[in-house]
Amino acid sequence: AKKTVSSTSGMGTSVATSPLLAHRAAKVVPARMEQMEAAYLARDFSTVASLAMADSNQFHATCLDTYPPIFYMNDVSRAV
């Protein structure tokens, strides 16, 4: 299914309206990248998967924090 809001447009709106995005970029992403790299180098797939899911969940939280909110997930995505 085609997204109703393009990634480029959505990012611009999120940058302009979501305080969560600024916090995420400044505080969360740098630490998560270090954790991800360490898990990858250790070949710890379970940790890589957990970090990827946490990041995906937070991305979608940022979309909801955007005004107007952006909904990229559909019922099938949420069911997974």
Secondary structure, 3 states (H helix, E strand, C coil): CCCCCCHHHHHHHHHHHCHHHHHHHHHHHHHHHHHHHHHHHCCCHHHHHHHHHHHHHHHHHHHHHCCCCCCCCCHHHHHC
